[in-house]
Amino acid sequence: MLRYLAGQTRWSAQFGFRQLTTNETSVALRPFYFAIHPDFFGQYPKERATNEDSLKKVGQYLEALHSRRRTSPLDVTVYMREPRDTQAVKPVKISLLNHTDVRSAVSRILQCCNLSLEYLTSIPNKTALQSTYTPNRPIKWDPTYYRYTGTHNPYAERTQTKPKRTFRGWLIDSIKKAEENDQNTKHVREENEKLTVQICDQLQLKSLQWKSEWGYRNYRSCLNTFARLVQENQTKLSHLKGKSVYFCDKTGVSILGNVLLSAGDVSTDWLSMLTNVSRHEETLLGLPDLEMTLSDLLHDIQIVRRPDHGIVMAKEYDKQLRALISSLNRCWKAKRDVLGGSLNHLQLVVETSSGPLAISTSGQFLVPSSCPGSILIDFIVNNRHKANTLLKEHERKSIKTEAILHKCQSELDICSLERDASLPPDKILTFCENLMKEAYNVKDLLKGARVLITFHSSISDDGKLLVPWNWVDIYD
């Protein structure tokens, strides 16, 4: 019978098996908490919410094991930052099935996330009260004993290792499903494109795009609603001429001047926003002056807006710039000579207040608006040469990436070859180089396919193949 010892350590008088204490559990999972903690995902709201929910479920599961309560199988997804790229995140699936003790559950979590087990393995697995009695005959324990203690079951049937799946094999299985999805949604996508062109012509828009994570059917619904709105209020919306309109998860004007309409709002909210675009543009027009002020304080460093800033609101960015300028002004007298000469060859991106102070793989300084001015200046001074080197390397790789993407699409006769915006050029290069090496084996399968290079393998509802950039490490 299992009982608690001091510190909530459980042990078996017969077997001497020792469970983890709550404190040992917390320490063992510290790398896991640090890798997925929501506070580090301020610039990724969707991934942050997913990690918060997953942490809660994992905590409840472990609490149930500590309390010896019955647990149900648990499947959660968490997002982790790439170790060498603070801009990139990747999804990791964790499955907890039939665990009867905390140790095995913690081990499973760390293994799924490819984190160190060093501390966990250093914790004794047996208590000092383990019996020294040795039976004089073989004992065939119930299978639950072997699962609970982690010992080898000599009576278990040997199972053959499942052969590793090949990339071609995955393509063969996936292409058929992708073609079915493509055919089932083709008419809807064609109608979406036709309606988009019609609305753009009516309002003389620069573009009308879908930037939401909802599917293509939701896009059709938004287009129909917007088309009716335009039909009834075309005169009121004439000032949208030459602008880009995005359906996304926010309503307002972005720092790139794009008009944003939330896919979750009703048409009256859209109309209210669209008829008052000029008020939002007042803030937009003031951003260049603020960026110039910030650049002057940092010796002419370039203040740039990354492509994904297209969904950042102008008012939010205005507050971020003002906060950082204010922080630098407070320490300017003491730090003004530290930066030295001109920094106009370097680039700086202002991020949300919860973002990390870091250098991106492209060589840009990523600066949270809450960063103290003195810390920012010291960081730039200590990393200016590294940033300059990364900028030049990124420029070289970007040119090479565009060339090899075009080559892959052309030689393999792929209909469209897109990439996840968060993937750096070196990962795209790796993907394309490996794909070209396998061209002979996969060209017949990829002909006419629509491919998206990303972090995981899947098939979208509209028939697009999602292929991981490191597929060569996943498939034989």
Secondary structure, DSSP 8 states (H G I E B T S, - for coil): -EEE-GGG-EEETTT-BB---HHHHHHHTHHHHHHH-GGGGTT-HHHHHHHHHHHHHHHHHHHHHHTT-----EEEEEEEEETTEEEEEEEEEEEE-S--SHHHHHHHHHHHTT---HHHHHS-SB-TT------SS-----HHHHHHH----TTS----------HHHHHHHHHHHHHHHHHHHHHHHHHHHHHHHHHHHHHT-SEEEE-SSS-HHHHHHHHHHHHHHHHHHTTTTGGGTT-EEEEES--EEBTTS-EEEETTS-HHHHHHHHTTHHHHHHHHHHHHHHHHHHHHHTTT-EE---GGGGGSBHHHHHHHHHHHHHHHHHHHHHHTTTS-S--TTSEEEEE-TTS--EE-TTS-EEEETT--HHHHHHHHHHHHHHHHHHHHHHHHHHHHHHHHHHHHHHHTT-SEEEE-TTS-HHHHHHHHHHHHHTHHHHHHHHTT-EEEEESS-EE-TTS-EEEETTHHHH--
